[in-house]
Amino acid sequence: MRRNRRVKILATLGPSSSTPEVIEKLYRAGADVFRINMSHTDHDRLRQLVESIRSVEEKVGRPIGILADLQGPKLRVGAFGNGPVMLENGARFTLDADTTPGDVTRSHLPHPEILKALEPGHRLLLDDGKVQLKVLECSETKAVTEVVVGGKLSDRKGVSVPDSEIDTSAMTDKDRKDLVAALDQNVDWIALSFVQRPDDIAEVRKVVRGKAGVLAKIEKPQAIGRLHEIIELSDAIMVARGDLGVEMPLEQVPGLQKQITRAARRAGKPVVIATQMLESMITAPVPTRAEVSDVANAVFEGADAVMLSAESAAGDFPEEAVATMDKIAREVEQDPHYRSIIDAQRSEPEATGADAISAAARQIAETLRLAAVVCYTTSGATALRASRERPTSPVIVLSPVVQTARRLALAWGLHCVVSVDAASEEDMIDRACRVAFEEAHAKPGQRIIVTAGVPFGTPGSTNLLRIAFVGNDGQGGV
């Protein structure tokens, strides 16, 4: 089975999509990678979901990626003594270290790190931004604020501090336990929530040690200020528009989405666009026109993947949501303007052998109208460079490492096949031609271009480029 589109689809699993039967339906509808949200998943459930995905993978014969999304620190106010309170515009409201139940004048804030980071003029956003406060005066034990946007406030509502960099880890104790459990289950990607600084990524990498890719979720203003450093340390990026839209003005989010997408592509790192893409399909079998345009915009922009959250995890129409996203993506990629937009964003290759080979392969394939670009890779680095080029020709990735093939399922345009490494250059050509033929990317008589590293099996040694004909028997010839 091969996809008729280049952008990938990331589908979240949940109550609506946790059985092997539904997971298989989602895969066949178009899902390439499955997300397990550790905010709602215990370790036994994690194991069951991974086993279900791997059983589907064995049945369909294609590598499937799994992403475990860590919850991250959840900052919340305390409880109120007599139920919800109504905060009026202009009123004074205090957040403090006192554990006494709150009232209309004050609330316990069980996060000393927030009180320590606040300064006069800083904003506090409560309950996903529905209530907004401005700090008037503060100390390490309390913050006196003015209610800028009032509303109802109840127990344990979330707190966002967009103007403050909190001196705390992006990983909680729960996240550390979840991370170890996810690595034990051999997931392919670890997503880190609420990244503020490059150090957050470095902390996770020390634990992961290359066993999975590390994806940084950009949902804090502080991360925007250090975006390039975070991208450099990450293996992939997610534009998490939900929390980003809470902590920053909504009208800035579309521009930030483009900025992050282009910066990630320049760096050759996969980028995922997420949150509310087909939100209405949680309860409806068809999306709104605005949602269709939102997905299409992400595809036009050259994102590697688009993501479904509650639509596939808890919605009434998970399979339809995936199929709808698939149809939108395929239609966009056939649009006459699509290639010109994608090509206009291409950046110059870096001064490395792998980049030069990948750029040359893309240019030769387009000039000679070759049927496919075939990449041999062990670590996946060569394939990601090919993906970064966004070639017109299909990109087939051959890897002897199943974990590499699964991880690359997230990257734009890569059709991954697990195959033993080539024994010689002729074996390499024959194998590439045969796979291109069997996977219906090339017909007898057509030509393909092959990139690899010699000596074979040496990671990071991409230094060879060959053009080959696909023979009548699917074998290759120069």
Number of C-alpha atoms within 10 A of each C-alpha: 10 11 16 14 20 24 26 27 29 28 31 27 26 22 12 19 24 20 16 18 12 17 26 21 19 23 23 16 20 25 27 25 26 26 23 27 20 21 14 12 18 12 15 9 14 21 16 15 24 21 14 18 23 17 15 21 18 11 10 14 12 20 24 26 25 29 26 28 25 26 21 21 16 14 17 18 22 25 21 20 15 11 12 15 17 14 21 17 15 14 15 19 21 23 22 25 17 15 12 14 15 25 21 19 14 21 25 22 26 17 16 14 14 23 21 17 17 23 17 14 14 17 22 24 20 25 19 16 18 13 21 22 26 22 21 16 16 19 14 14 15 22 25 20 25 23 21 19 17 18 17 14 22 21 17 17 15 16 21 22 21 18 18 18 17 18 11 12 17 23 23 15 11 14 20 15 13 23 24 14 18 27 17 11 16 15 24 25 27 27 27 26 23 26 24 27 20 19 15 20 26 15 13 19 18 9 13 18 10 9 16 22 21 25 27 29 27 27 23 26 22 18 21 19 12 13 20 16 15 26 25 15 17 23 21 27 27 26 23 23 24 15 18 23 19 21 21 17 9 12 9 11 18 14 10 16 22 17 13 23 24 19 17 26 24 17 18 24 23 25 29 28 27 20 17 20 25 27 19 17 23 21 14 16 15 16 19 13 9 11 18 17 13 17 23 20 16 24 25 20 17 26 27 30 25 26 27 26 24 22 30 30 22 18 22 18 20 31 25 20 29 25 20 20 25 22 15 16 25 18 13 19 20 11 11 9 11 16 17 11 13 19 14 8 15 15 14 11 20 13 8 10 16 25 22 16 21 29 21 17 27 22 15 16 22 16 9 11 14 22 24 26 29 30 29 26 28 25 20 21 19 26 31 24 23 29 25 27 26 24 22 20 19 24 27 24 31 29 24 18 17 18 21 26 29 23 23 29 26 29 26 26 29 28 24 25 22 18 17 12 18 20 11 12 15 13 14 21 25 21 20 31 32 20 20 27 22 12 15 11 20 22 19 17 15 18 25 29 25 24 28 28 20 15 14 18 19 13 16 17 17 25 15 15 16 15 18 20 23 25 19 12 11 21 20 25 15 11
